[in-house]
Amino acid sequence: MKRIILLVFINCIFCTQNSIAQWSSSALGSPRQYLAAGAVGNKVVFAGGIGLISIPPPARDVYDLTTGNWNSSGNLSAGRTWLSCGSAGNKVVFAGGANDWILTAYDKVDIYDAISGQWSVSQLSVPRFKLASASSNNKIYFAGGQNSFQNLVFTTIDIYDVVSGTWTVQNLPAAKYGLCGAGSGDIVVFAGGKDNTGTVTGSVDIYNTVLQTVTSAQLSIPRWNSTATSIGNKIYIAGGEDANGLPSKRIDIYDVSTNTWSIDSLSQARTNLCSSSLADKVIFAGGSNVGASFVYKTVDILDTLTNTWYLDSLTTGRAFAAATSLGNKFFIGGGHTPPFNVLSSVEIYTIGSVGIDEINNDEALSIFPNPAEEQISFEIKSAEYNMIEIYNSMGQLQFSQKAMQGLNTISIENWPNGIYILKSGKSQLRFVKN
């Protein structure tokens, strides 16, 4: 992959990026670190975390992408830190967590329905924190975790079906916590972490959610407290702390379509960072050294169409923040900045041209209308374009089918609003569902 780092070109790079993207700021209802975030439909949700006092507040904040307004009313079922968040269908789910003040790990699950705007409560099979989440095919997988108050580390995977509202349980091959997870298509991956002896591991557990099979792999460098995100058919596992107790800049990239691995690197080694993806961009933001005595403003942005990296910067460096993306916006909120500051600010990166412009477009494939509401039509003029795949802004496969030459129409009436990428042959087209 090409990485642009020459200082003489930096101004030109930022000029190019700023012409299609810009930063803005907002705020949560209260300052918090060790929180979680997710997004579906037209809603972004931040929940959990702790401020400067020892008792985590039951705080939650919902951002409406349509109105640009925040709603910070209401409470989680319990205030907690180190919880995990997963999103699928029309639901954002916050699971597990801890309260250090009363030495308690939680099995509590808070579920937000983006269509009804209502919250409901459920529970994990065992209470734990520092677990990971990944989503595939309308299911959210919550894996691993620990209850350090009872010296327990878990293999448990609690699986929530957002359509039926039911839970099932599977297990990792080995117990671990501080792992990370991400999903692409039918595959979910759980990588790294620490095992029940506190040893940093490079193990990767790869689940085929359709075939119900699991295979194993290894990260190029064992590490924990990494971040993971996906786009298209690739899963990116970045940063974290290695087995020597040092921050890492390594990125392991898993291609689920070919079952192959490659590596790249962040511009700076760091742990406790955040990541997400939108349209054709993968974003890694913030982070710290081990111990969080120094935090970073750095934002590494990978353009996956050109395999080119760009550098950008947060207004405020932060670690232990939460990040998610929706539509054409990347959100990073809350977090810690030394020596004793906890943040309420949310920094929002907006790509102005996403969803309207076509990418890698040629005369053999076209799509209309754009934006669309109830259905989209695409015209195929070449026999090469015989398979259509559509991914949402989280990189999850939304739709696939064999396509015939000529005019094809797909109903999207029940799809969440947002940005989608249609892929066929060598072309990729972006469109908006309103």
NORLIN-V925125 format. One record per residue. N is the residue number from 1. RES is the residue in one small letter. PHI is phi in degrees with one decimal (NA if undefined). OMEGA is omega in degrees with one decimal (none if undefined). D_LAST is the distance of its C-alpha to the last C-alpha in Angstrom with 1 decimal. Layout:
n=N res=RES phi=PHI omega=OMEGA d_last=D_LAST
n=N res=RES phi=PHI omega=OMEGA d_last=D_LAST
//
This chain:
n=1 res=m phi=NA omega=179.1 d_last=34.2
n=2 res=k phi=-87.6 omega=177.0 d_last=34.7
n=3 res=r phi=-121.4 omega=-179.0 d_last=34.8
n=4 res=i phi=-92.4 omega=-176.4 d_last=35.1
n=5 res=i phi=-132.4 omega=-177.1 d_last=37.7
n=6 res=l phi=-66.1 omega=-174.7 d_last=40.2
n=7 res=l phi=-58.6 omega=-175.7 d_last=40.5
n=8 res=v phi=-63.8 omega=-178.0 d_last=41.2
n=9 res=f phi=-99.4 omega=-171.1 d_last=37.7
n=10 res=i phi=-57.9 omega=-178.7 d_last=35.8
n=11 res=n phi=-59.8 omega=179.4 d_last=35.2
n=12 res=c phi=-64.7 omega=-179.8 d_last=33.9
n=13 res=i phi=-62.4 omega=-177.9 d_last=31.5
n=14 res=f phi=-66.7 omega=175.7 d_last=30.1
n=15 res=c phi=-61.2 omega=179.6 d_last=29.8
n=16 res=t phi=-64.3 omega=-179.5 d_last=27.7
n=17 res=q phi=-64.0 omega=-176.9 d_last=25.5
n=18 res=n phi=-66.3 omega=179.8 d_last=25.2
n=19 res=s phi=-71.0 omega=179.1 d_last=24.1
n=20 res=i phi=-121.4 omega=-176.7 d_last=20.7
n=21 res=a phi=-144.6 omega=179.0 d_last=20.7
n=22 res=q phi=-153.0 omega=177.8 d_last=22.1
n=23 res=w phi=-101.4 omega=170.8 d_last=23.1
n=24 res=s phi=-139.9 omega=-176.9 d_last=22.7
n=25 res=s phi=-133.2 omega=175.1 d_last=24.2
n=26 res=s phi=-149.9 omega=-177.5 d_last=23.7
n=27 res=a phi=-154.7 omega=170.1 d_last=25.7
n=28 res=l phi=-74.6 omega=179.0 d_last=26.0
n=29 res=g phi=-70.4 omega=179.0 d_last=27.9
n=30 res=s phi=-154.2 omega=178.1 d_last=31.0
n=31 res=p phi=-72.2 omega=-177.7 d_last=32.4
n=32 res=r phi=-153.7 omega=170.6 d_last=32.3
n=33 res=q phi=-124.8 omega=-177.4 d_last=33.0
n=34 res=y phi=59.0 omega=178.7 d_last=32.9
n=35 res=l phi=-100.9 omega=179.7 d_last=29.5
n=36 res=a phi=-138.3 omega=-178.0 d_last=26.4
n=37 res=a phi=-148.2 omega=175.4 d_last=22.7
n=38 res=g phi=-156.1 omega=-176.8 d_last=19.6
n=39 res=a phi=-152.7 omega=169.8 d_last=15.8
n=40 res=v phi=-150.1 omega=178.6 d_last=13.2
n=41 res=g phi=56.1 omega=175.9 d_last=9.8
n=42 res=n phi=-117.1 omega=-176.7 d_last=9.5
n=43 res=k phi=-121.6 omega=171.0 d_last=13.3
n=44 res=v phi=-113.6 omega=-175.7 d_last=16.2
n=45 res=v phi=-128.2 omega=170.1 d_last=19.6
n=46 res=f phi=-110.5 omega=-178.5 d_last=23.1
n=47 res=a phi=-150.3 omega=177.5 d_last=26.1
n=48 res=g phi=76.6 omega=-179.3 d_last=29.8
n=49 res=g phi=99.5 omega=-177.1 d_last=32.2
n=50 res=i phi=-145.6 omega=177.0 d_last=35.3
n=51 res=g phi=-91.3 omega=-178.8 d_last=36.6
n=52 res=l phi=-86.3 omega=178.3 d_last=40.2
n=53 res=i phi=-85.9 omega=-171.7 d_last=41.7
n=54 res=s phi=-84.6 omega=-177.0 d_last=42.6
n=55 res=i phi=-102.6 omega=179.7 d_last=40.6
n=56 res=p phi=-68.2 omega=179.4 d_last=36.8
n=57 res=p phi=-77.1 omega=178.6 d_last=34.8
n=58 res=p phi=-81.5 omega=-170.0 d_last=32.3
n=59 res=a phi=-84.4 omega=174.0 d_last=29.6
n=60 res=r phi=-149.8 omega=-176.9 d_last=25.8
n=61 res=d phi=-134.8 omega=-179.8 d_last=23.1
n=62 res=v phi=-118.1 omega=179.0 d_last=19.4
n=63 res=y phi=-105.4 omega=178.4 d_last=17.0
n=64 res=d phi=-96.5 omega=-176.7 d_last=13.8
n=65 res=l phi=-64.4 omega=-177.8 d_last=11.5
n=66 res=t phi=-72.8 omega=-176.6 d_last=9.9
n=67 res=t phi=-94.5 omega=-175.6 d_last=13.5
n=68 res=g phi=75.6 omega=-177.4 d_last=15.4
n=69 res=n phi=-105.7 omega=175.9 d_last=18.0
n=70 res=w phi=-103.5 omega=170.7 d_last=20.1
n=71 res=n phi=-124.0 omega=-178.0 d_last=21.7
n=72 res=s phi=-109.5 omega=-179.9 d_last=25.0
n=73 res=s phi=-84.5 omega=178.3 d_last=26.6
n=74 res=g phi=81.4 omega=-175.8 d_last=27.9
n=75 res=n phi=-133.3 omega=166.2 d_last=29.7
n=76 res=l phi=-65.9 omega=177.6 d_last=29.6
n=77 res=s phi=-63.8 omega=173.4 d_last=32.2
n=78 res=a phi=-159.2 omega=173.2 d_last=34.4
n=79 res=g phi=-68.9 omega=-176.8 d_last=34.3
n=80 res=r phi=-164.0 omega=178.2 d_last=34.7
n=81 res=t phi=-114.0 omega=177.1 d_last=34.4
n=82 res=w phi=52.9 omega=174.1 d_last=33.9
n=83 res=l phi=-84.6 omega=-179.8 d_last=31.3
n=84 res=s phi=-120.2 omega=-178.6 d_last=28.7
n=85 res=c phi=-129.2 omega=173.8 d_last=25.0
n=86 res=g phi=-133.8 omega=-178.1 d_last=22.9
n=87 res=s phi=-131.3 omega=174.4 d_last=19.3
n=88 res=a phi=-163.6 omega=-178.6 d_last=18.1
n=89 res=g phi=57.8 omega=178.1 d_last=15.9
n=90 res=n phi=-112.6 omega=-174.0 d_last=14.8
n=91 res=k phi=-125.8 omega=171.0 d_last=18.0
n=92 res=v phi=-112.1 omega=-171.3 d_last=19.6
n=93 res=v phi=-123.2 omega=178.3 d_last=23.4
n=94 res=f phi=-110.3 omega=-170.7 d_last=26.2
n=95 res=a phi=-129.5 omega=175.1 d_last=29.6
n=96 res=g phi=69.8 omega=178.8 d_last=33.2
n=97 res=g phi=126.9 omega=-175.6 d_last=34.6
n=98 res=a phi=-145.1 omega=170.9 d_last=38.0
n=99 res=n phi=-129.5 omega=-177.4 d_last=39.9
n=100 res=d phi=-65.8 omega=-175.8 d_last=42.8
n=101 res=w phi=-66.4 omega=-179.9 d_last=44.5
n=102 res=i phi=-110.7 omega=175.6 d_last=45.3
n=103 res=l phi=52.8 omega=-175.1 d_last=45.3
n=104 res=t phi=-128.0 omega=167.6 d_last=42.7
n=105 res=a phi=-101.6 omega=-172.9 d_last=40.2
n=106 res=y phi=-112.8 omega=168.2 d_last=37.4
n=107 res=d phi=-101.6 omega=-174.7 d_last=36.0
n=108 res=k phi=-68.9 omega=177.0 d_last=33.4
n=109 res=v phi=-131.0 omega=176.2 d_last=29.8
n=110 res=d phi=-111.2 omega=-172.7 d_last=27.1
n=111 res=i phi=-118.9 omega=177.8 d_last=23.8
n=112 res=y phi=-107.0 omega=177.2 d_last=20.7
n=113 res=d phi=-97.2 omega=-174.4 d_last=18.2
n=114 res=a phi=-71.0 omega=179.5 d_last=14.7
n=115 res=i phi=-82.1 omega=-178.7 d_last=13.8
n=116 res=s phi=-84.1 omega=-175.7 d_last=17.2
n=117 res=g phi=74.5 omega=-176.4 d_last=17.9
n=118 res=q phi=-100.8 omega=175.4 d_last=21.4
n=119 res=w phi=-106.5 omega=172.4 d_last=23.8
n=120 res=s phi=-137.7 omega=-174.3 d_last=26.3
n=121 res=v phi=-125.5 omega=174.2 d_last=29.3
n=122 res=s phi=-141.1 omega=179.0 d_last=30.8
n=123 res=q phi=-153.6 omega=173.2 d_last=33.3
n=124 res=l phi=-75.2 omega=178.6 d_last=34.2
n=125 res=s phi=-72.1 omega=175.8 d_last=37.3
n=126 res=v phi=-142.0 omega=178.4 d_last=39.2
n=127 res=p phi=-73.1 omega=-179.3 d_last=38.7
n=128 res=r phi=-170.1 omega=177.0 d_last=38.0
n=129 res=f phi=-141.1 omega=-172.7 d_last=36.4
n=130 res=k phi=54.0 omega=174.4 d_last=35.6
n=131 res=l phi=-96.9 omega=-179.1 d_last=33.8
n=132 res=a phi=-119.7 omega=177.8 d_last=31.0
n=133 res=s phi=-129.9 omega=174.0 d_last=27.7
n=134 res=a phi=-155.1 omega=-175.6 d_last=25.7
n=135 res=s phi=-123.1 omega=175.6 d_last=23.0
n=136 res=s phi=-160.3 omega=171.4 d_last=22.9
n=137 res=n phi=49.9 omega=176.7 d_last=21.8
n=138 res=n phi=63.7 omega=174.3 d_last=20.6
n=139 res=k phi=-128.7 omega=177.3 d_last=23.8
n=140 res=i phi=-115.6 omega=-176.1 d_last=24.7
n=141 res=y phi=-109.0 omega=176.5 d_last=28.2
n=142 res=f phi=-111.6 omega=-167.1 d_last=30.3
n=143 res=a phi=-121.8 omega=173.8 d_last=33.4
n=144 res=g phi=66.8 omega=-179.9 d_last=36.8
n=145 res=g phi=112.7 omega=-178.0 d_last=37.6
n=146 res=q phi=-139.7 omega=165.1 d_last=40.8
n=147 res=n phi=-128.0 omega=-174.0 d_last=42.7
n=148 res=s phi=-66.2 omega=178.7 d_last=45.1
n=149 res=f phi=-69.2 omega=177.9 d_last=46.7
n=150 res=q phi=-119.6 omega=179.0 d_last=48.1
n=151 res=n phi=56.7 omega=-179.0 d_last=48.4
n=152 res=l phi=-118.5 omega=170.8 d_last=45.9
n=153 res=v phi=-127.5 omega=-166.3 d_last=43.5
n=154 res=f phi=-117.2 omega=168.8 d_last=41.3
n=155 res=t phi=-95.7 omega=-168.8 d_last=40.3
n=156 res=t phi=-60.7 omega=166.8 d_last=38.0
n=157 res=i phi=-120.1 omega=173.1 d_last=34.5
n=158 res=d phi=-91.7 omega=-174.5 d_last=32.6
n=159 res=i phi=-115.5 omega=-178.7 d_last=29.8
n=160 res=y phi=-106.3 omega=176.0 d_last=27.1
n=161 res=d phi=-90.1 omega=-174.0 d_last=25.2
n=162 res=v phi=-73.2 omega=179.0 d_last=22.0
n=163 res=v phi=-81.8 omega=-177.5 d_last=21.8
n=164 res=s phi=-87.5 omega=-177.4 d_last=25.5
n=165 res=g phi=72.7 omega=-177.0 d_last=26.0
n=166 res=t phi=-110.4 omega=-178.9 d_last=29.3
n=167 res=w phi=-117.9 omega=167.6 d_last=31.1
n=168 res=t phi=-132.7 omega=-175.8 d_last=33.4
n=169 res=v phi=-130.6 omega=169.2 d_last=35.6
n=170 res=q phi=-127.4 omega=-179.0 d_last=36.7
n=171 res=n phi=-140.4 omega=168.4 d_last=38.7
n=172 res=l phi=-68.0 omega=175.3 d_last=38.8
n=173 res=p phi=-61.6 omega=-179.8 d_last=42.0
n=174 res=a phi=-145.1 omega=179.9 d_last=43.2
n=175 res=a phi=-71.3 omega=175.1 d_last=42.5
n=176 res=k phi=-162.2 omega=178.5 d_last=40.8
n=177 res=y phi=-137.9 omega=-176.1 d_last=38.9
n=178 res=g phi=66.3 omega=177.7 d_last=37.1
n=179 res=l phi=-86.5 omega=175.6 d_last=35.4
n=180 res=c phi=-130.7 omega=-177.4 d_last=31.8
n=181 res=g phi=-144.4 omega=175.2 d_last=29.3
n=182 res=a phi=-161.9 omega=179.8 d_last=26.2
n=183 res=g phi=-127.0 omega=175.0 d_last=24.7
n=184 res=s phi=-146.8 omega=-178.5 d_last=23.7
n=185 res=g phi=60.8 omega=-179.2 d_last=23.1
n=186 res=d phi=-88.4 omega=-171.9 d_last=25.9
n=187 res=i phi=-109.6 omega=166.8 d_last=27.9
n=188 res=v phi=-122.2 omega=-175.2 d_last=28.3
n=189 res=v phi=-128.4 omega=173.0 d_last=30.8
n=190 res=f phi=-123.5 omega=-167.4 d_last=32.9
n=191 res=a phi=-130.3 omega=173.0 d_last=35.0
n=192 res=g phi=66.0 omega=-179.5 d_last=38.0
n=193 res=g phi=110.8 omega=173.4 d_last=39.1
n=194 res=k phi=-118.8 omega=179.6 d_last=42.5
n=195 res=d phi=-88.5 omega=-174.0 d_last=44.6
n=196 res=n phi=-73.9 omega=172.3 d_last=46.8
n=197 res=t phi=-101.2 omega=-176.8 d_last=49.5
n=198 res=g phi=84.0 omega=179.8 d_last=47.3
n=199 res=t phi=-82.4 omega=177.4 d_last=47.4
n=200 res=v phi=-70.0 omega=-176.3 d_last=44.5
n=201 res=t phi=-118.2 omega=174.5 d_last=43.2
n=202 res=g phi=-107.5 omega=-176.2 d_last=41.4
n=203 res=s phi=-67.1 omega=176.5 d_last=40.6
n=204 res=v phi=-126.8 omega=177.3 d_last=37.3
n=205 res=d phi=-106.5 omega=-174.1 d_last=36.4
n=206 res=i phi=-112.8 omega=-177.2 d_last=34.0
n=207 res=y phi=-106.1 omega=168.3 d_last=32.7
n=208 res=n phi=-91.6 omega=-171.0 d_last=31.5
n=209 res=t phi=-74.5 omega=177.6 d_last=29.5
n=210 res=v phi=-90.4 omega=-179.2 d_last=29.9
n=211 res=l phi=-79.7 omega=-178.5 d_last=33.6
n=212 res=q phi=59.3 omega=177.8 d_last=34.4
n=213 res=t phi=-118.7 omega=177.0 d_last=36.5
n=214 res=v phi=-132.7 omega=174.1 d_last=37.1
n=215 res=t phi=-124.6 omega=-175.5 d_last=38.6
n=216 res=s phi=-120.1 omega=174.8 d_last=39.8
n=217 res=a phi=-148.4 omega=179.3 d_last=39.7
n=218 res=q phi=-132.7 omega=170.0 d_last=40.8
n=219 res=l phi=-63.7 omega=178.5 d_last=39.2
n=220 res=s phi=-66.7 omega=175.2 d_last=41.2
n=221 res=i phi=-136.6 omega=176.0 d_last=42.2
n=222 res=p phi=-58.8 omega=179.0 d_last=42.4
n=223 res=r phi=-166.8 omega=177.4 d_last=40.5
n=224 res=w phi=-135.8 omega=-174.0 d_last=38.7
n=225 res=n phi=57.3 omega=173.9 d_last=36.2
n=226 res=s phi=-80.4 omega=173.8 d_last=34.1
n=227 res=t phi=-121.4 omega=-179.0 d_last=30.3
n=228 res=a phi=-135.7 omega=174.6 d_last=28.2
n=229 res=t phi=-151.4 omega=-178.5 d_last=24.7
n=230 res=s phi=-138.7 omega=172.0 d_last=23.3
n=231 res=i phi=-151.4 omega=-177.2 d_last=21.3
n=232 res=g phi=59.5 omega=-178.3 d_last=21.3
n=233 res=n phi=-103.6 omega=-178.5 d_last=24.7
n=234 res=k phi=-124.0 omega=176.4 d_last=26.5
n=235 res=i phi=-114.7 omega=-176.2 d_last=27.3
n=236 res=y phi=-112.6 omega=-179.8 d_last=28.7
n=237 res=i phi=-119.2 omega=-165.8 d_last=31.4
n=238 res=a phi=-129.9 omega=171.6 d_last=32.6
n=239 res=g phi=64.5 omega=-178.3 d_last=35.3
n=240 res=g phi=104.8 omega=-178.1 d_last=37.1
n=241 res=e phi=-117.7 omega=-175.2 d_last=40.8
n=242 res=d phi=-85.8 omega=-175.7 d_last=43.3
n=243 res=a phi=-68.7 omega=177.2 d_last=46.4
n=244 res=n phi=-92.3 omega=-179.6 d_last=48.5
n=245 res=g phi=75.9 omega=-179.5 d_last=46.5
n=246 res=l phi=-114.3 omega=175.6 d_last=45.1
n=247 res=p phi=-66.8 omega=-176.2 d_last=41.4
n=248 res=s phi=-117.1 omega=173.0 d_last=40.0
n=249 res=k phi=-105.8 omega=-174.7 d_last=38.0
n=250 res=r phi=-68.9 omega=170.2 d_last=37.6
n=251 res=i phi=-121.4 omega=172.1 d_last=34.3
n=252 res=d phi=-98.0 omega=-175.0 d_last=34.6
n=253 res=i phi=-120.1 omega=-179.7 d_last=32.0
n=254 res=y phi=-108.6 omega=176.5 d_last=31.7
n=255 res=d phi=-93.9 omega=-174.6 d_last=30.4
n=256 res=v phi=-72.1 omega=-178.0 d_last=29.6
n=257 res=s phi=-76.8 omega=-179.0 d_last=29.7
n=258 res=t phi=-112.4 omega=-177.2 d_last=33.2
n=259 res=n phi=55.9 omega=-179.7 d_last=34.5
n=260 res=t phi=-125.5 omega=-178.9 d_last=35.8
n=261 res=w phi=-119.2 omega=171.8 d_last=35.9
n=262 res=s phi=-142.9 omega=-179.1 d_last=36.2
n=263 res=i phi=-130.5 omega=172.8 d_last=36.6
n=264 res=d phi=-149.3 omega=-178.9 d_last=35.6
n=265 res=s phi=-147.6 omega=170.5 d_last=36.1
n=266 res=l phi=-71.4 omega=177.5 d_last=34.6
n=267 res=s phi=-71.0 omega=179.0 d_last=36.2
n=268 res=q phi=-139.6 omega=174.8 d_last=37.9
n=269 res=a phi=-68.9 omega=179.5 d_last=39.1
n=270 res=r phi=-165.2 omega=176.7 d_last=37.6
n=271 res=t phi=-121.9 omega=179.7 d_last=36.8
n=272 res=n phi=58.0 omega=178.6 d_last=34.6
n=273 res=l phi=-98.6 omega=-179.4 d_last=31.6
n=274 res=c phi=-122.0 omega=175.5 d_last=27.8
n=275 res=s phi=-149.7 omega=170.5 d_last=25.4
n=276 res=s phi=-165.9 omega=179.4 d_last=21.8
n=277 res=s phi=-139.9 omega=174.5 d_last=19.7
n=278 res=l phi=-151.5 omega=-177.2 d_last=16.5
n=279 res=a phi=51.3 omega=-179.0 d_last=15.7
n=280 res=d phi=-107.6 omega=-175.7 d_last=19.4
n=281 res=k phi=-113.1 omega=169.2 d_last=21.1
n=282 res=v phi=-112.3 omega=-173.0 d_last=23.2
n=283 res=i phi=-123.7 omega=174.1 d_last=24.3
n=284 res=f phi=-120.0 omega=-169.4 d_last=27.5
n=285 res=a phi=-133.2 omega=174.4 d_last=28.3
n=286 res=g phi=68.3 omega=-178.2 d_last=31.3
n=287 res=g phi=113.1 omega=-174.9 d_last=34.1
n=288 res=s phi=-154.5 omega=166.6 d_last=37.8
n=289 res=n phi=-78.5 omega=176.6 d_last=41.2
n=290 res=v phi=-67.6 omega=-175.5 d_last=42.8
n=291 res=g phi=95.8 omega=175.1 d_last=43.7
n=292 res=a phi=58.1 omega=173.2 d_last=41.0
n=293 res=s phi=-78.2 omega=175.7 d_last=43.7
n=294 res=f phi=-136.9 omega=179.1 d_last=41.6
n=295 res=v phi=-117.3 omega=-174.2 d_last=37.8
n=296 res=y phi=-110.1 omega=169.8 d_last=35.8
n=297 res=k phi=-91.5 omega=-169.7 d_last=33.3
n=298 res=t phi=-60.2 omega=172.1 d_last=32.6
n=299 res=v phi=-126.3 omega=174.9 d_last=29.2
n=300 res=d phi=-98.1 omega=-177.4 d_last=29.4
n=301 res=i phi=-121.3 omega=177.4 d_last=26.4
n=302 res=l phi=-102.3 omega=170.7 d_last=26.5
n=303 res=d phi=-84.8 omega=-173.4 d_last=24.8
n=304 res=t phi=-74.4 omega=177.3 d_last=24.8
n=305 res=l phi=-76.7 omega=-178.4 d_last=24.6
n=306 res=t phi=-106.4 omega=-175.0 d_last=27.8
n=307 res=n phi=53.3 omega=-179.4 d_last=29.4
n=308 res=t phi=-116.5 omega=177.2 d_last=30.0
n=309 res=w phi=-98.0 omega=173.6 d_last=30.2
n=310 res=y phi=-127.4 omega=175.6 d_last=29.6
n=311 res=l phi=-105.8 omega=173.9 d_last=31.0
n=312 res=d phi=-139.0 omega=-174.1 d_last=29.5
n=313 res=s phi=-144.8 omega=168.8 d_last=30.5
n=314 res=l phi=-72.1 omega=172.2 d_last=29.5
n=315 res=t phi=-68.3 omega=-178.6 d_last=31.0
n=316 res=t phi=-126.7 omega=174.5 d_last=32.7
n=317 res=g phi=-63.2 omega=-176.7 d_last=33.9
n=318 res=r phi=-159.9 omega=171.4 d_last=33.3
n=319 res=a phi=-128.6 omega=-179.1 d_last=33.9
n=320 res=f phi=56.9 omega=175.5 d_last=33.0
n=321 res=a phi=-90.3 omega=174.2 d_last=29.5
n=322 res=a phi=-129.9 omega=-178.7 d_last=26.2
n=323 res=a phi=-139.1 omega=173.7 d_last=23.2
n=324 res=t phi=-158.3 omega=177.7 d_last=19.8
n=325 res=s phi=-142.1 omega=179.6 d_last=16.6
n=326 res=l phi=-155.0 omega=-178.3 d_last=12.9
n=327 res=g phi=59.4 omega=179.6 d_last=10.3
n=328 res=n phi=-105.5 omega=-175.8 d_last=12.8
n=329 res=k phi=-126.9 omega=171.1 d_last=15.2
n=330 res=f phi=-107.3 omega=-177.5 d_last=18.4
n=331 res=f phi=-117.1 omega=169.3 d_last=20.2
n=332 res=i phi=-130.7 omega=-171.9 d_last=23.9
n=333 res=g phi=-137.2 omega=179.0 d_last=25.6
n=334 res=g phi=67.9 omega=177.7 d_last=29.1
n=335 res=g phi=111.2 omega=-174.6 d_last=32.0
n=336 res=h phi=-119.5 omega=169.3 d_last=35.6
n=337 res=t phi=-132.8 omega=-171.7 d_last=37.5
n=338 res=p phi=-70.4 omega=5.5 d_last=41.3
n=339 res=p phi=-86.5 omega=-175.3 d_last=43.6
n=340 res=f phi=-138.7 omega=-176.6 d_last=42.4
n=341 res=n phi=-105.9 omega=173.4 d_last=39.0
n=342 res=v phi=-114.0 omega=-169.4 d_last=35.9
n=343 res=l phi=-102.4 omega=168.3 d_last=32.6
n=344 res=s phi=-107.1 omega=-174.1 d_last=29.9
n=345 res=s phi=-67.3 omega=173.7 d_last=28.1
n=346 res=v phi=-121.5 omega=176.2 d_last=24.6
n=347 res=e phi=-102.6 omega=-171.3 d_last=24.1
n=348 res=i phi=-121.2 omega=178.7 d_last=20.6
n=349 res=y phi=-102.6 omega=-175.9 d_last=20.3
n=350 res=t phi=-112.9 omega=173.9 d_last=17.4
n=351 res=i phi=-95.3 omega=-170.0 d_last=17.0
n=352 res=g phi=-68.1 omega=-172.6 d_last=16.0
n=353 res=s phi=-99.3 omega=-177.1 d_last=15.5
n=354 res=v phi=-64.3 omega=172.1 d_last=13.4
n=355 res=g phi=95.1 omega=179.5 d_last=10.6
n=356 res=i phi=-109.4 omega=-178.6 d_last=12.0
n=357 res=d phi=-74.3 omega=173.1 d_last=15.6
n=358 res=e phi=-92.3 omega=-178.7 d_last=17.0
n=359 res=i phi=-120.5 omega=-176.8 d_last=19.7
n=360 res=n phi=53.2 omega=-177.3 d_last=22.9
n=361 res=n phi=-77.6 omega=171.6 d_last=21.9
n=362 res=d phi=-143.9 omega=-173.2 d_last=24.7
n=363 res=e phi=-74.7 omega=-178.2 d_last=25.5
n=364 res=a phi=-83.5 omega=-177.2 d_last=25.7
n=365 res=l phi=-144.9 omega=177.0 d_last=22.0
n=366 res=s phi=-143.4 omega=-176.2 d_last=19.0
n=367 res=i phi=-137.4 omega=-179.2 d_last=15.4
n=368 res=f phi=-163.6 omega=-10.5 d_last=13.3
n=369 res=p phi=-75.1 omega=179.7 d_last=11.1
n=370 res=n phi=-150.2 omega=8.2 d_last=9.4
n=371 res=p phi=-70.2 omega=-179.6 d_last=6.6
n=372 res=a phi=-128.6 omega=-179.5 d_last=6.1
n=373 res=e phi=-120.1 omega=-174.2 d_last=5.1
n=374 res=e phi=-107.7 omega=178.9 d_last=8.6
n=375 res=q phi=-156.8 omega=172.5 d_last=10.5
n=376 res=i phi=-121.5 omega=175.6 d_last=11.5
n=377 res=s phi=-122.9 omega=174.9 d_last=15.1
n=378 res=f phi=-134.4 omega=-176.9 d_last=17.4
n=379 res=e phi=-108.7 omega=-179.8 d_last=20.9
n=380 res=i phi=-109.3 omega=-176.1 d_last=23.7
n=381 res=k phi=-112.3 omega=-179.0 d_last=26.9
n=382 res=s phi=-136.8 omega=179.5 d_last=29.0
n=383 res=a phi=-66.5 omega=179.3 d_last=30.5
n=384 res=e phi=-64.1 omega=-174.6 d_last=29.9
n=385 res=y phi=-93.5 omega=-174.8 d_last=26.2
n=386 res=n phi=-104.9 omega=176.6 d_last=26.9
n=387 res=m phi=-132.9 omega=179.2 d_last=24.7
n=388 res=i phi=-113.4 omega=173.2 d_last=20.9
n=389 res=e phi=-128.5 omega=178.1 d_last=19.5
n=390 res=i phi=-124.3 omega=-179.6 d_last=15.9
n=391 res=y phi=-113.1 omega=174.7 d_last=15.8
n=392 res=n phi=-83.6 omega=-174.3 d_last=13.3
n=393 res=s phi=-70.5 omega=176.7 d_last=13.7
n=394 res=m phi=-92.1 omega=179.9 d_last=16.8
n=395 res=g phi=82.4 omega=-178.5 d_last=18.4
n=396 res=q phi=-91.1 omega=179.6 d_last=18.5
n=397 res=l phi=-68.0 omega=-178.7 d_last=18.7
n=398 res=q phi=-95.2 omega=-171.2 d_last=15.9
n=399 res=f phi=-160.7 omega=172.4 d_last=17.3
n=400 res=s phi=-152.6 omega=175.8 d_last=20.5
n=401 res=q phi=-168.4 omega=169.4 d_last=22.6
n=402 res=k phi=-72.0 omega=-176.4 d_last=25.2
n=403 res=a phi=-122.2 omega=178.9 d_last=24.1
n=404 res=m phi=-96.6 omega=172.3 d_last=26.2
n=405 res=q phi=-60.6 omega=-177.7 d_last=26.9
n=406 res=g phi=107.7 omega=-174.4 d_last=25.2
n=407 res=l phi=-91.8 omega=176.8 d_last=21.8
n=408 res=n phi=-122.6 omega=-179.1 d_last=19.8
n=409 res=t phi=-128.6 omega=-179.7 d_last=16.8
n=410 res=i phi=-124.8 omega=173.9 d_last=14.8
n=411 res=s phi=-80.0 omega=177.0 d_last=13.0
n=412 res=i phi=-122.3 omega=-173.5 d_last=9.9
n=413 res=e phi=-57.9 omega=-176.6 d_last=9.4
n=414 res=n phi=-96.9 omega=177.8 d_last=10.9
n=415 res=w phi=-78.9 omega=173.3 d_last=9.5
n=416 res=p phi=-62.4 omega=174.2 d_last=8.4
n=417 res=n phi=-63.0 omega=178.9 d_last=5.2
n=418 res=g phi=154.2 omega=-177.8 d_last=6.8
n=419 res=i phi=-99.0 omega=178.7 d_last=9.0
n=420 res=y phi=-130.5 omega=175.4 d_last=11.0
n=421 res=i phi=-120.6 omega=175.7 d_last=14.4
n=422 res=l phi=-97.2 omega=-179.2 d_last=15.9
n=423 res=k phi=-118.4 omega=174.1 d_last=19.7
n=424 res=s phi=-159.4 omega=-177.4 d_last=22.5
n=425 res=g phi=56.6 omega=179.4 d_last=26.0
n=426 res=k phi=-99.2 omega=-176.2 d_last=26.2
n=427 res=s phi=-108.7 omega=174.4 d_last=22.8
n=428 res=q phi=-134.9 omega=-179.4 d_last=19.6
n=429 res=l phi=-121.7 omega=177.2 d_last=16.3
n=430 res=r phi=-97.1 omega=173.2 d_last=13.3
n=431 res=f phi=-147.7 omega=-179.9 d_last=9.7
n=432 res=v phi=-108.9 omega=169.5 d_last=6.2
n=433 res=k phi=-104.0 omega=-178.7 d_last=3.8
n=434 res=n phi=-98.4 omega=none d_last=0.0
//
